[in-house]
Amino acid sequence: MANEPTYGNGKICYVEVPAINIAQSAAFFQKTFGWHIRHDNHGNASFDDGVGQVSGTWVTGRKPMGEAGLLISVMVDDAVATLEAITANGGTVTQPIGKDHPEITAHFTDPAGNLWGIYQHRG
């Protein structure tokens, strides 16, 4: 984990992500985004995002969020390279870069079929 998380009222702090196979989903996010994965003795896996600010877990028995409604985006340094990693690690690109121009965004589904976005800051 990069830093201790910031604590405060109103902060988004924990996400439960539907998974078909917890190990597969954990490996996807670790390989693709560098998330820190924690395992317990019961087969559960939790994560801390790439900067240690948001944590969560994968849960089975829930329907994947496969349609756009609430969309969670992951910030990335290189959107093109990230789309390549998404595909290489078992995800599917559902909206390529360009639709939200001038913003650098894309959408993908993870191995369980959850819809996510990526966002590259135009710094």
C-alpha positions as CSV (number, residue, x, y, z in Angstrom):
1,M,0.0,0.0,0.0
2,A,1.4,3.4,-1.0
3,N,0.1,5.6,1.8
4,E,-2.1,5.4,4.8
5,P,-5.7,6.2,3.7
6,T,-7.2,9.6,4.3
7,Y,-10.1,9.3,6.7
8,G,-13.1,11.7,6.6
9,N,-16.8,12.1,6.5
10,G,-18.2,11.5,3.0
11,K,-15.1,9.7,1.6
12,I,-15.8,6.6,-0.6
13,C,-13.9,4.0,1.3
14,Y,-15.1,0.4,0.6
15,V,-16.4,-1.3,-2.6
16,E,-17.9,-4.8,-2.8
17,V,-17.3,-6.1,-6.3
18,P,-19.4,-9.1,-7.7
19,A,-17.2,-12.0,-8.8
20,I,-17.7,-15.4,-10.3
21,N,-14.2,-16.6,-9.3
22,I,-12.6,-14.5,-6.5
23,A,-9.1,-15.6,-7.3
24,Q,-9.5,-14.8,-11.0
25,S,-10.9,-11.3,-10.3
26,A,-8.2,-10.6,-7.7
27,A,-5.5,-11.6,-10.1
28,F,-7.0,-9.5,-12.9
29,F,-7.0,-6.3,-10.8
30,Q,-3.6,-7.0,-9.3
31,K,-2.0,-7.6,-12.7
32,T,-3.8,-4.8,-14.6
33,F,-3.9,-2.0,-12.0
34,G,-1.3,-3.0,-9.4
35,W,-3.9,-3.3,-6.6
36,H,-2.6,-4.8,-3.4
37,I,-4.4,-8.1,-2.6
38,R,-4.9,-9.5,0.9
39,H,-6.2,-13.0,1.4
40,D,-7.7,-14.6,4.5
41,N,-7.9,-18.3,5.6
42,H,-11.4,-18.7,4.2
43,G,-10.7,-18.0,0.5
44,N,-11.7,-14.4,0.6
45,A,-9.7,-11.7,-1.0
46,S,-9.7,-8.0,-0.2
47,F,-7.9,-5.1,-2.1
48,D,-6.4,-1.7,-1.6
49,D,-6.3,0.4,-4.8
50,G,-3.1,1.5,-6.3
51,V,-2.7,4.5,-4.0
52,G,-4.0,2.9,-0.8
53,Q,-7.1,5.2,-0.6
54,V,-10.0,2.8,-1.4
55,S,-10.4,-0.7,-0.2
56,G,-12.9,-3.5,-1.0
57,T,-13.5,-7.1,-1.5
58,W,-14.9,-9.5,-4.1
59,V,-18.2,-11.2,-3.3
60,T,-19.9,-14.2,-5.0
61,G,-23.6,-14.7,-5.4
62,R,-24.3,-11.2,-6.7
63,K,-25.2,-10.3,-10.3
64,P,-22.3,-8.4,-12.0
65,M,-23.0,-4.8,-12.8
66,G,-22.8,-5.1,-16.6
67,E,-24.9,-2.1,-17.7
68,A,-24.0,1.5,-17.4
69,G,-25.7,3.2,-14.4
70,L,-23.2,3.9,-11.6
71,L,-19.8,3.7,-13.3
72,I,-16.6,3.4,-11.3
73,S,-13.5,4.5,-13.1
74,V,-9.9,3.7,-12.3
75,M,-7.3,6.4,-12.9
76,V,-4.4,5.2,-15.1
77,D,-1.1,6.7,-16.3
78,D,-1.4,5.3,-19.8
79,A,-4.8,4.5,-21.2
80,V,-3.6,2.7,-24.3
81,A,-1.2,0.4,-22.3
82,T,-4.0,-0.2,-19.8
83,L,-6.4,-1.3,-22.4
84,E,-3.8,-3.8,-23.7
85,A,-3.3,-5.1,-20.1
86,I,-7.1,-5.4,-19.6
87,T,-7.4,-7.6,-22.7
88,A,-4.2,-9.6,-21.9
89,N,-5.5,-10.3,-18.3
90,G,-9.0,-11.5,-19.2
91,G,-11.1,-8.3,-19.5
92,T,-13.0,-7.0,-22.5
93,V,-12.9,-3.4,-23.8
94,T,-16.4,-2.2,-24.4
95,Q,-15.8,1.4,-25.3
96,P,-12.5,2.4,-26.8
97,I,-10.7,5.7,-26.1
98,G,-12.2,8.7,-27.9
99,K,-16.0,8.7,-27.1
100,D,-15.6,11.3,-24.3
101,H,-13.0,13.5,-26.1
102,P,-11.2,15.6,-25.0
103,E,-11.2,13.4,-21.8
104,I,-9.2,10.3,-22.1
105,T,-11.5,7.5,-21.0
106,A,-12.6,4.0,-22.0
107,H,-14.9,1.3,-20.6
108,F,-14.2,-2.4,-20.0
109,T,-15.7,-5.4,-18.3
110,D,-13.7,-7.4,-15.8
111,P,-13.6,-11.3,-15.9
112,A,-16.9,-11.4,-14.0
113,G,-18.7,-9.0,-16.4
114,N,-18.7,-5.9,-14.2
115,L,-18.6,-2.6,-16.2
116,W,-15.8,-0.2,-15.3
117,G,-14.1,2.8,-16.7
118,I,-10.6,4.0,-17.0
119,Y,-9.5,7.7,-16.9
120,Q,-6.2,9.2,-17.9
121,H,-5.5,12.6,-16.4
122,R,-4.5,15.1,-19.1
123,G,-1.8,16.7,-17.0
